Amino acid sequence: MASVSSTRPADVGLKREMGLIGATWSSETSIIGSGWLFGSYFAAVAVGSAAIICWVTVAPIECYAVMQYASHYWHSLFNTTTGKITTTGFIATIILMIIFTAINFLAMRMFQHVNSGITWWKVAIPVLTIIVLLFKFHPSNFKAGGGFIPTGVTTKDIFAAIPSAGIVFAYLGFEQADQLAGEIKNPQRNLPRAIIIAILLGTAIYVLLQVVFIGAMSPSLLTHGFSGIACPASGTCPHDVSSIVSGPFAGLAGVIGLGWLATILYIDAFVSPFGTGLIYVTSSSRVGYGLGRNRYYPQVFTRTDANGVPWISLIFAFLFGLVFLLPFPSWHSLVALVTGASVLMYAGAPLSMSALRKTVPEADRPYKMPGATVLGPVAFIVANLLIYWSGFETIWKLGICILIGYILIGVAMAFDPQRPPLELSSAPWLPVYLIGMGIISWQGQYAGGAVAPPVNTGNIPFWWDMLVVAAFSLIIYYWATYARLPKEEMLELVGRQTAFVDDTDHVAEP
């Protein structure tokens, strides 16, 4: 029987100084970020009480959240009529991102203490809000607009709200622990536990926040349904509504006479996004570092300072974040694209898992997911549905971002004599997948946002469209598994990318 060496990567320059609590808080501080400040509002406006269904299902943007809430005191930061930050707000956003980057130059041990303190606050304030708003509860609000599912709200609308209202975005923070895995103690034990704990805690908090946000609303604002808490398309926006638009939970607290809670929430509107933006800059710099180690980015991205901080990648993450501020001048406008890009990244995980399990079933796996043969294709289908529900307006912009990304990586690899070979023969499914999702979205039911006229054709009927996405996903999933690299080529490629060194242990191939 052939044997495969059990391998480990050479020294990566990072330092393992983060335990289970630190890993959990790295994800939790991202989950409880600007999503809790705005997600409940946009979901309620979109589908009313049915927003609760959406929550169960499933670094620049955080700066926007700070600007929007801070506009309660500094009005020139955000324009409630256009829903966009102002020039002053844009400058303040850049300054805030500079602060994020500066703090990230601390050693991981020191950074962990800063992040931990912020996260305890971030969890405590939503919990306090839930408890206090329960005493202002109006059960009749859940029938506003015609019932639990308001009149005119369809199943299609509920699906669309999942990516567009910031619900999926709110949960994206789970990945932060994974991206910091190189700095977590005993990762095979602490990493899965940290992710599971963070997601369960975040889900409980978000569902309860959605319930109390709707229940505590003044019934007079919901006389004509949940459209009553959105500014009209023309004319003057009522003061109470304007307060809720600029800062949903803080504005709501002020409207119902809880001024002290409103003050705390306006303070939290700085702390929560600050902590999330802080950890996203951290994880983004580690992604750039990893791409450098795998030789998709220039090797300069792998440089670390004495504290184990990948400083070149950190600076690049800051500059790249600034680029994304330009075409997306509001929290809501950036949510859909960030969500689509993140979910597309997640879609590759079940494909990789399936290919690796088929290629090297005997490999040492500190953590092995149960039920992978079923959960793998299901996860790929769900990821593609989330992308589809984001709408064609988002997907075509995402396609442009992907094209630019391929060009940048291609240029970087062209100047690296030790770059890994691009085995295009094993990825004939990739262009079919990307283009196919674009075509299905174009012919499907979801435009994405308030697009007039709609950019999609709507030729594929509702429900049939999701069946098409599911069937297409299964075709791509099994095609990608079948077209995987042969074992020898895969092992050689992994070794070249990660600078593996052999251990003395060997695992026999069955």
BATOR-907872 format. One record per residue (C-alpha): x, y, z. Coordinates in Angstrom, 3 decimals. Layout:
BEGIN
+----------+----------+----------+
!       c1 !       c2 !       c3 !
+----------+----------+----------+
!        X !        Y !        Z !
...
+----------+----------+----------+
# end
This chain:
BEGIN
+----------+----------+----------+
!       c1 !       c2 !       c3 !
+----------+----------+----------+
!    0.000 !    0.000 !    0.000 !
!    1.146 !    3.517 !   -0.724 !
!    1.736 !    5.905 !    2.129 !
!    1.293 !    9.604 !    2.533 !
!    3.460 !   11.696 !    4.825 !
!    1.690 !   13.521 !    7.598 !
!    2.874 !   17.062 !    7.076 !
!    2.911 !   20.364 !    8.845 !
!    3.619 !   23.856 !    7.505 !
!    6.934 !   25.533 !    8.162 !
!    7.056 !   28.519 !   10.537 !
!    4.520 !   31.067 !    9.360 !
!    5.618 !   34.060 !   11.445 !
!    2.308 !   34.241 !   13.324 !
!    2.028 !   33.580 !   17.064 !
!   -0.544 !   31.275 !   18.690 !
!   -1.720 !   33.472 !   21.562 !
!   -5.521 !   33.180 !   21.300 !
!   -7.568 !   30.712 !   23.377 !
!  -11.192 !   29.513 !   23.109 !
!  -12.727 !   32.684 !   24.580 !
!  -10.585 !   34.909 !   22.385 !
!  -11.481 !   32.869 !   19.302 !
!  -15.180 !   32.916 !   20.182 !
!  -15.093 !   36.671 !   20.794 !
!  -13.281 !   37.260 !   17.478 !
!  -16.341 !   35.828 !   15.729 !
!  -18.916 !   37.245 !   18.149 !
!  -17.548 !   40.785 !   17.866 !
!  -18.076 !   40.532 !   14.100 !
!  -21.538 !   38.985 !   14.361 !
!  -22.740 !   41.637 !   16.834 !
!  -21.658 !   44.624 !   14.770 !
!  -23.620 !   47.046 !   12.624 !
!  -25.961 !   44.185 !   11.705 !
!  -27.777 !   44.517 !   15.036 !
!  -28.009 !   48.271 !   14.653 !
!  -29.655 !   48.196 !   11.199 !
!  -30.669 !   44.644 !   10.267 !
!  -33.881 !   44.612 !   12.308 !
!  -34.994 !   47.938 !   10.811 !
!  -34.412 !   47.081 !    7.142 !
!  -35.919 !   43.619 !    7.600 !
!  -39.034 !   45.068 !    9.264 !
!  -39.490 !   47.656 !    6.507 !
!  -39.073 !   44.976 !    3.858 !
!  -41.362 !   42.218 !    5.161 !
!  -42.835 !   43.383 !    8.496 !
!  -43.244 !   40.784 !   11.236 !
!  -42.189 !   38.064 !    8.794 !
!  -38.639 !   39.382 !    9.269 !
!  -38.405 !   37.003 !   12.240 !
!  -38.502 !   34.126 !    9.736 !
!  -35.512 !   35.607 !    7.896 !
!  -33.340 !   35.585 !   11.066 !
!  -33.832 !   32.095 !   11.817 !
!  -32.817 !   30.960 !    8.368 !
!  -29.700 !   31.747 !    8.181 !
!  -14.455 !   47.275 !    7.566 !
!  -15.846 !   49.863 !    5.688 !
!  -19.437 !   49.034 !    6.185 !
!  -18.990 !   49.273 !    9.951 !
!  -17.679 !   52.800 !    9.530 !
!  -20.864 !   53.719 !    7.687 !
!  -22.879 !   52.476 !   10.663 !
!  -20.913 !   54.768 !   12.975 !
!  -21.489 !   57.763 !   10.683 !
!  -25.217 !   57.111 !   10.355 !
!  -25.836 !   56.850 !   14.101 !
!  -23.421 !   59.690 !   14.897 !
!  -25.435 !   61.964 !   12.596 !
!  -27.935 !   62.252 !   15.457 !
!  -25.429 !   64.608 !   17.118 !
!  -23.381 !   65.684 !   14.081 !
!  -26.005 !   66.155 !   11.372 !
!  -23.550 !   66.834 !    8.552 !
!  -22.243 !   63.234 !    8.605 !
!  -25.279 !   61.606 !    6.989 !
!  -28.169 !   62.701 !    4.764 !
!  -31.400 !   60.940 !    5.806 !
!  -33.157 !   62.068 !    2.606 !
!  -30.674 !   60.456 !    0.197 !
!  -29.629 !   57.712 !    2.609 !
!  -25.934 !   58.414 !    1.947 !
!  -23.006 !   59.752 !    3.937 !
!  -21.839 !   63.284 !    3.186 !
!  -18.364 !   64.514 !    2.269 !
!  -17.728 !   65.192 !    5.947 !
!  -18.902 !   61.685 !    6.783 !
!  -16.622 !   60.240 !    4.110 !
!  -13.577 !   62.007 !    5.596 !
!  -14.553 !   60.843 !    9.102 !
!  -14.889 !   57.281 !    7.758 !
!  -11.316 !   57.367 !    6.434 !
!  -10.039 !   58.608 !    9.804 !
!  -11.889 !   55.790 !   11.570 !
!  -10.339 !   53.197 !    9.247 !
!   -6.900 !   54.642 !    9.988 !
!   -7.584 !   54.068 !   13.696 !
!   -8.629 !   50.460 !   12.985 !
!   -5.375 !   49.879 !   11.142 !
!   -3.219 !   51.525 !   13.826 !
!   -4.661 !   49.371 !   16.630 !
!   -4.028 !   46.252 !   14.545 !
!   -0.289 !   46.854 !   14.808 !
!   -0.510 !   45.705 !   18.438 !
!    0.696 !   42.199 !   19.246 !
!   -2.116 !   39.609 !   19.075 !
!   -2.026 !   39.174 !   22.870 !
!   -2.610 !   42.917 !   23.407 !
!   -5.118 !   43.139 !   20.547 !
!   -7.037 !   40.245 !   22.087 !
!   -7.458 !   42.158 !   25.364 !
!   -8.750 !   45.240 !   23.528 !
!  -11.142 !   43.165 !   21.416 !
!  -12.352 !   41.113 !   24.400 !
!  -13.288 !   44.220 !   26.390 !
!  -15.182 !   45.682 !   23.432 !
!  -17.039 !   42.415 !   22.789 !
!  -18.284 !   42.051 !   26.371 !
!  -19.850 !   45.506 !   25.961 !
!  -21.226 !   44.597 !   22.526 !
!  -23.017 !   41.529 !   23.851 !
!  -24.261 !   43.229 !   27.032 !
!  -25.928 !   46.209 !   25.308 !
!  -28.159 !   44.211 !   22.908 !
!  -29.179 !   41.970 !   25.814 !
!  -30.028 !   45.061 !   27.905 !
!  -32.006 !   46.460 !   24.963 !
!  -33.999 !   43.239 !   24.638 !
!  -34.885 !   43.219 !   28.343 !
!  -35.895 !   46.913 !   28.479 !
!  -37.945 !   46.900 !   25.255 !
!  -39.898 !   43.857 !   26.428 !
!  -41.551 !   46.214 !   28.967 !
!  -42.797 !   48.378 !   26.056 !
!  -44.241 !   45.457 !   24.129 !
!  -47.335 !   45.778 !   21.882 !
!  -48.411 !   42.319 !   20.618 !
!  -50.804 !   43.946 !   18.125 !
!  -47.794 !   45.292 !   16.180 !
!  -47.204 !   41.819 !   14.767 !
!  -50.457 !   42.131 !   12.855 !
!  -49.669 !   45.595 !   11.458 !
!  -50.169 !   45.836 !    7.725 !
!  -52.530 !   42.898 !    7.542 !
!  -51.055 !   40.126 !    9.670 !
!  -47.844 !   38.404 !   10.680 !
!  -47.006 !   38.327 !    6.981 !
!  -48.284 !   41.770 !    5.888 !
!  -50.599 !   42.181 !    2.936 !
!  -48.608 !   42.284 !   -0.282 !
!  -45.550 !   40.560 !    1.216 !
!  -44.837 !   37.302 !   -0.605 !
!  -42.525 !   34.372 !   -0.001 !
!  -40.365 !   35.865 !   -2.731 !
!  -40.027 !   39.091 !   -0.704 !
!  -38.989 !   37.155 !    2.409 !
!  -36.228 !   35.370 !    0.495 !
!  -35.058 !   38.682 !   -0.987 !
!  -34.847 !   40.270 !    2.482 !
!  -32.402 !   37.631 !    3.729 !
!  -29.419 !   39.049 !    1.769 !
!  -30.658 !   42.590 !    1.087 !
!  -31.741 !   43.637 !    4.610 !
!  -28.381 !   42.758 !    6.126 !
!  -29.449 !   39.476 !    7.732 !
!  -26.857 !   37.251 !    6.069 !
!  -24.317 !   40.041 !    6.486 !
!  -24.895 !   40.026 !   10.237 !
!  -23.911 !   36.372 !   10.452 !
!  -20.799 !   36.656 !    8.280 !
!  -18.701 !   37.344 !   11.360 !
!  -18.501 !   33.631 !   12.172 !
!  -15.557 !   33.352 !    9.759 !
!  -13.259 !   35.593 !   11.774 !
!  -12.174 !   32.798 !   14.125 !
!  -11.397 !   30.647 !   11.102 !
!   -9.313 !   33.354 !    9.467 !
!   -7.327 !   33.760 !   12.677 !
!   -6.765 !   29.998 !   13.005 !
!   -2.990 !   30.427 !   12.679 !
!   -3.011 !   32.372 !   15.959 !
!   -5.404 !   30.150 !   17.963 !
!   -4.150 !   27.715 !   20.577 !
!   -5.168 !   24.075 !   19.973 !
!   -7.214 !   25.017 !   16.854 !
!   -8.601 !   21.517 !   16.218 !
!  -10.498 !   21.787 !   19.519 !
!  -11.034 !   25.513 !   19.989 !
!  -11.856 !   26.560 !   16.415 !
!  -15.064 !   24.541 !   15.795 !
!  -16.254 !   25.240 !   19.339 !
!  -15.655 !   28.966 !   18.966 !
!  -17.594 !   29.153 !   15.688 !
!  -20.555 !   27.112 !   16.988 !
!  -20.827 !   29.095 !   20.244 !
!  -20.592 !   32.436 !   18.406 !
!  -23.294 !   31.511 !   15.869 !
!  -25.732 !   30.149 !   18.463 !
!  -25.303 !   33.183 !   20.707 !
!  -25.585 !   35.587 !   17.764 !
!  -28.732 !   33.896 !   16.408 !
!  -30.482 !   34.046 !   19.778 !
!  -29.657 !   37.735 !   20.185 !
!  -30.732 !   38.695 !   16.651 !
!  -34.065 !   36.876 !   16.740 !
!  -34.956 !   38.482 !   20.069 !
!  -33.839 !   41.906 !   18.831 !
!  -36.131 !   41.597 !   15.814 !
!  -39.034 !   40.634 !   18.082 !
!  -38.582 !   43.552 !   20.483 !
!  -37.912 !   46.062 !   17.686 !
!  -41.304 !   45.304 !   16.184 !
!  -43.083 !   44.859 !   19.512 !
!  -41.839 !   48.107 !   21.085 !
!  -42.706 !   50.279 !   18.082 !
!  -45.325 !   52.944 !   18.743 !
!  -48.549 !   51.545 !   17.195 !
!  -49.328 !   54.984 !   15.762 !
!  -46.324 !   54.657 !   13.429 !
!  -47.651 !   51.364 !   12.052 !
!  -51.192 !   52.526 !   11.243 !
!  -50.509 !   51.991 !    7.536 !
!  -48.143 !   49.078 !    7.997 !
!  -44.371 !   48.972 !    8.236 !
!  -43.971 !   51.494 !    5.421 !
!  -44.809 !   54.006 !    8.148 !
!  -41.284 !   53.794 !    9.568 !
!  -39.628 !   54.646 !    6.247 !
!  -39.146 !   58.192 !    4.978 !
!  -41.482 !   59.044 !    2.055 !
!  -39.985 !   59.182 !   -1.426 !
!  -40.745 !   62.917 !   -1.579 !
!  -41.557 !   65.631 !    0.915 !
!  -40.474 !   66.028 !    4.530 !
!  -39.749 !   62.998 !    6.661 !
!  -41.583 !   63.116 !   10.050 !
!  -39.217 !   63.713 !   12.965 !
!  -39.949 !   60.418 !   14.732 !
!  -39.469 !   58.441 !   11.517 !
!  -36.286 !   60.356 !   10.677 !
!  -34.889 !   59.480 !   14.112 !
!  -35.553 !   55.786 !   13.520 !
!  -34.076 !   55.880 !   10.006 !
!  -30.820 !   57.485 !   11.139 !
!  -30.426 !   55.152 !   14.130 !
!  -33.135 !   52.455 !   14.366 !
!  -32.813 !   51.191 !   17.957 !
!  -31.601 !   54.449 !   19.488 !
!  -34.244 !   56.389 !   17.554 !
!  -36.936 !   53.954 !   18.663 !
!  -35.862 !   54.287 !   22.303 !
!  -36.108 !   58.074 !   22.046 !
!  -39.532 !   57.964 !   20.346 !
!  -41.060 !   55.748 !   23.071 !
!  -39.661 !   57.869 !   25.905 !
!  -36.547 !   55.916 !   26.892 !
!  -34.054 !   58.737 !   26.545 !
!  -31.470 !   57.106 !   28.822 !
!  -31.481 !   53.946 !   26.689 !
!  -31.209 !   56.036 !   23.528 !
!  -28.067 !   57.683 !   24.922 !
!  -26.501 !   54.296 !   25.700 !
!  -27.395 !   53.016 !   22.236 !
!  -25.856 !   56.028 !   20.522 !
!  -22.664 !   55.289 !   22.451 !
!  -22.929 !   51.636 !   21.441 !
!  -23.420 !   52.715 !   17.827 !
!  -19.774 !   53.699 !   17.943 !
!  -18.479 !   50.800 !   20.044 !
!  -20.188 !   47.908 !   18.209 !
!  -19.159 !   48.817 !   14.636 !
!  -15.754 !   49.916 !   15.949 !
!  -15.104 !   46.451 !   17.367 !
!  -16.360 !   44.725 !   14.232 !
!  -14.389 !   46.979 !   11.911 !
!  -11.334 !   46.363 !   14.054 !
!  -11.526 !   42.565 !   13.755 !
!  -12.403 !   42.693 !   10.029 !
!   -9.234 !   44.669 !    9.329 !
!   -7.366 !   42.028 !   11.350 !
!   -8.820 !   39.086 !    9.442 !
!   -8.511 !   40.797 !    6.047 !
!   -4.812 !   41.301 !    6.632 !
!   -4.481 !   37.564 !    7.459 !
!   -6.299 !   36.646 !    4.237 !
!   -3.810 !   38.729 !    2.252 !
!   -1.004 !   37.077 !    4.217 !
!   -2.377 !   33.623 !    3.351 !
!   -2.698 !   34.495 !   -0.334 !
!    0.929 !   35.604 !   -0.262 !
!    2.044 !   32.337 !    1.337 !
!    0.134 !   30.421 !   -1.326 !
!    1.914 !   32.610 !   -3.922 !
!   -1.236 !   34.166 !   -5.351 !
!   -0.159 !   37.544 !   -3.957 !
!    3.397 !   38.951 !   -4.061 !
!    5.643 !   37.506 !   -1.347 !
!    5.952 !   40.917 !    0.307 !
!    2.492 !   40.256 !    1.799 !
!    3.976 !   37.497 !    3.990 !
!    6.255 !   39.859 !    5.910 !
!    5.524 !   40.123 !    9.632 !
!    6.902 !   42.489 !   12.238 !
!    8.331 !   41.601 !   15.661 !
!    4.805 !   41.234 !   17.054 !
!    3.821 !   38.697 !   14.386 !
!    1.618 !   41.242 !   12.567 !
!    1.559 !   40.938 !    8.738 !
!    2.060 !   44.666 !    8.329 !
!    2.237 !   44.893 !    4.532 !
!   -1.025 !   42.980 !    4.208 !
!   -2.535 !   45.143 !    6.959 !
!   -1.756 !   48.365 !    5.102 !
!   -3.104 !   46.878 !    1.857 !
!   -6.361 !   45.903 !    3.616 !
!   -6.764 !   49.538 !    4.697 !
!   -6.134 !   50.900 !    1.183 !
!   -8.418 !   48.328 !   -0.436 !
!  -11.160 !   49.250 !    2.035 !
!  -10.913 !   52.881 !    0.942 !
!  -11.471 !   51.864 !   -2.683 !
!  -14.786 !   50.234 !   -1.721 !
!  -16.016 !   53.415 !   -0.054 !
!  -16.146 !   55.311 !   -3.341 !
!  -18.929 !   53.557 !   -5.324 !
!  -21.001 !   52.524 !   -2.286 !
!  -21.868 !   55.612 !   -0.193 !
!  -24.132 !   53.977 !    2.406 !
!  -24.451 !   50.982 !    4.730 !
!  -27.349 !   49.511 !    2.775 !
!  -25.728 !   49.899 !   -0.649 !
!  -22.615 !   47.975 !    0.394 !
!  -24.352 !   45.167 !    2.306 !
!  -25.618 !   43.247 !   -0.726 !
!  -22.244 !   43.202 !   -2.498 !
!  -20.294 !   42.213 !    0.622 !
!  -22.843 !   39.470 !    1.325 !
!  -22.711 !   38.129 !   -2.237 !
!  -18.911 !   38.106 !   -2.316 !
!  -18.661 !   36.369 !    1.059 !
!  -21.234 !   33.715 !    0.216 !
!  -19.490 !   33.041 !   -3.112 !
!  -16.309 !   32.451 !   -1.127 !
!  -18.156 !   30.053 !    1.175 !
!  -19.552 !   28.181 !   -1.826 !
!  -16.038 !   26.944 !   -2.617 !
!  -15.678 !   25.242 !    0.782 !
!  -18.001 !   22.249 !    0.162 !
!  -16.398 !   21.767 !   -3.265 !
!  -12.927 !   21.646 !   -1.710 !
!  -14.096 !   19.312 !    1.039 !
!  -15.623 !   16.883 !   -1.452 !
!  -12.553 !   16.876 !   -3.703 !
!  -10.089 !   16.391 !   -0.836 !
!  -12.097 !   13.591 !    0.760 !
!  -12.158 !   11.749 !   -2.539 !
!   -8.476 !   12.395 !   -3.261 !
!   -6.859 !   11.786 !    0.146 !
!   -9.356 !    9.923 !    2.346 !
!   -6.483 !    8.732 !    4.564 !
!   -5.206 !   12.238 !    5.395 !
!   -4.966 !   13.269 !    9.037 !
!   -8.005 !   15.393 !    9.903 !
!   -8.006 !   16.972 !   13.386 !
!  -11.654 !   17.841 !   12.755 !
!  -13.887 !   15.776 !   10.467 !
!  -17.381 !   17.026 !    9.741 !
!  -20.059 !   14.337 !   10.056 !
!  -22.552 !   13.765 !    7.251 !
!  -20.358 !   15.500 !    4.689 !
!  -21.723 !   13.529 !    1.727 !
!  -25.148 !   15.074 !    2.372 !
!  -24.253 !   18.398 !    3.962 !
!  -21.686 !   19.243 !    1.257 !
!  -24.101 !   19.460 !   -1.700 !
!  -26.833 !   20.972 !    0.498 !
!  -24.450 !   23.715 !    1.662 !
!  -23.479 !   24.451 !   -1.939 !
!  -27.146 !   24.743 !   -2.936 !
!  -27.932 !   27.074 !   -0.014 !
!  -24.925 !   29.277 !   -0.801 !
!  -26.030 !   29.622 !   -4.421 !
!  -29.608 !   30.400 !   -3.378 !
!  -28.349 !   33.223 !   -1.161 !
!  -26.346 !   34.580 !   -4.084 !
!  -29.385 !   34.269 !   -6.358 !
!  -31.703 !   36.036 !   -3.894 !
!  -29.347 !   39.009 !   -3.769 !
!  -30.508 !   39.871 !   -7.303 !
!  -28.978 !   40.477 !  -10.707 !
!  -28.071 !   44.085 !   -9.881 !
!  -25.712 !   42.757 !   -7.204 !
!  -24.520 !   39.719 !   -9.163 !
!  -23.325 !   41.619 !  -12.236 !
!  -21.349 !   43.998 !  -10.007 !
!  -19.927 !   40.988 !   -8.199 !
!  -18.910 !   39.542 !  -11.560 !
!  -16.894 !   42.675 !  -12.325 !
!  -15.164 !   42.428 !   -8.939 !
!  -14.284 !   38.776 !   -9.628 !
!  -12.847 !   39.667 !  -13.032 !
!  -10.705 !   42.439 !  -11.518 !
!   -9.555 !   40.022 !   -8.816 !
!   -8.488 !   37.402 !  -11.358 !
!   -6.544 !   40.032 !  -13.286 !
!   -4.716 !   41.267 !  -10.167 !
!   -3.843 !   37.743 !   -9.026 !
!   -2.779 !   36.815 !  -12.546 !
!   -0.428 !   39.788 !  -12.737 !
!    1.043 !   38.972 !   -9.306 !
!    1.619 !   35.338 !  -10.257 !
!    3.177 !   36.266 !  -13.607 !
!    6.107 !   37.907 !  -11.791 !
!    6.648 !   35.031 !   -9.338 !
!    9.007 !   32.360 !  -10.730 !
!    7.914 !   29.937 !   -7.975 !
!    4.200 !   30.460 !   -8.523 !
!    2.005 !   27.346 !   -8.378 !
!    0.878 !   26.042 !  -11.763 !
!   -2.660 !   26.899 !  -12.781 !
!   -4.204 !   23.498 !  -13.517 !
!   -7.014 !   24.783 !  -15.705 !
!   -7.789 !   21.271 !  -16.918 !
!   -9.203 !   20.475 !  -13.481 !
!  -11.478 !   23.529 !  -13.393 !
!  -13.549 !   23.515 !  -16.616 !
!  -16.609 !   23.846 !  -14.385 !
!  -15.546 !   27.222 !  -12.920 !
!  -16.419 !   29.561 !  -15.845 !
!  -19.588 !   27.549 !  -16.443 !
!  -20.539 !   28.022 !  -12.789 !
!  -19.875 !   31.774 !  -12.667 !
!  -21.501 !   32.541 !  -16.023 !
!  -24.351 !   30.127 !  -15.375 !
!  -25.267 !   31.784 !  -12.071 !
!  -25.256 !   35.127 !  -13.860 !
!  -27.593 !   33.868 !  -16.595 !
!  -29.987 !   32.241 !  -14.112 !
!  -30.075 !   35.478 !  -12.109 !
!  -30.667 !   37.542 !  -15.255 !
!  -33.582 !   35.316 !  -16.295 !
!  -34.872 !   34.887 !  -12.730 !
!  -37.160 !   36.759 !  -10.368 !
!  -34.779 !   38.915 !   -8.328 !
!  -33.593 !   42.333 !   -9.498 !
!  -31.782 !   43.295 !   -6.318 !
!  -32.741 !   46.504 !   -4.525 !
!  -35.011 !   49.224 !   -5.834 !
!  -34.067 !   48.884 !   -9.486 !
!  -36.224 !   50.690 !  -12.033 !
!  -36.670 !   49.380 !  -14.625 !
!  -35.780 !   45.861 !  -13.415 !
!  -32.508 !   44.539 !  -14.832 !
!  -33.724 !   40.936 !  -14.733 !
!  -36.227 !   39.447 !  -17.197 !
!  -38.305 !   37.329 !  -14.819 !
!  -38.674 !   34.626 !  -17.471 !
!  -38.079 !   31.773 !  -15.009 !
!  -41.202 !   31.536 !  -12.790 !
!  -40.952 !   31.785 !   -9.009 !
!  -40.244 !   28.443 !   -7.282 !
!  -39.054 !   27.048 !  -10.606 !
!  -36.168 !   29.490 !  -10.412 !
!  -34.990 !   28.012 !   -7.121 !
!  -35.375 !   24.494 !   -8.492 !
!  -33.153 !   25.545 !  -11.415 !
!  -30.545 !   26.948 !   -9.001 !
!  -30.600 !   23.732 !   -6.956 !
!  -30.284 !   21.466 !  -10.002 !
!  -27.516 !   23.614 !  -11.492 !
!  -25.693 !   23.585 !   -8.151 !
!  -25.744 !   19.775 !   -7.972 !
!  -24.388 !   19.517 !  -11.516 !
!  -21.509 !   21.852 !  -10.687 !
!  -20.853 !   20.148 !   -7.325 !
!  -20.416 !   16.657 !   -8.752 !
!  -18.644 !   17.928 !  -11.873 !
!  -16.090 !   19.780 !   -9.736 !
!  -15.564 !   16.667 !   -7.606 !
!  -15.064 !   14.482 !  -10.689 !
!  -12.639 !   16.968 !  -12.339 !
!  -10.426 !   17.242 !   -9.248 !
!   -6.645 !   16.994 !   -9.530 !
!   -5.021 !   13.547 !   -9.322 !
!   -3.601 !   12.717 !   -5.904 !
!    0.077 !   13.134 !   -6.771 !
!   -0.449 !   16.508 !   -8.458 !
!   -2.599 !   17.772 !   -5.590 !
!   -0.034 !   16.830 !   -2.935 !
!    2.798 !   18.386 !   -4.935 !
!    0.808 !   21.588 !   -5.416 !
!   -0.090 !   21.832 !   -1.705 !
!    3.536 !   21.320 !   -0.791 !
!    4.708 !   24.089 !   -3.097 !
!    2.118 !   26.553 !   -1.858 !
!    2.483 !   26.088 !    1.883 !
!    6.171 !   25.222 !    2.296 !
!    5.358 !   21.916 !    3.991 !
!    8.008 !   19.973 !    5.873 !
!    7.755 !   16.242 !    6.550 !
!    7.004 !   14.747 !    9.942 !
!    8.249 !   11.280 !   10.787 !
!    4.746 !    9.847 !   11.084 !
!    3.133 !    8.241 !    8.087 !
!   -0.454 !    7.359 !    7.421 !
!   -1.095 !    4.197 !    5.422 !
!   -3.471 !    4.473 !    2.506 !
!   -6.246 !    1.864 !    2.684 !
+----------+----------+----------+
# end
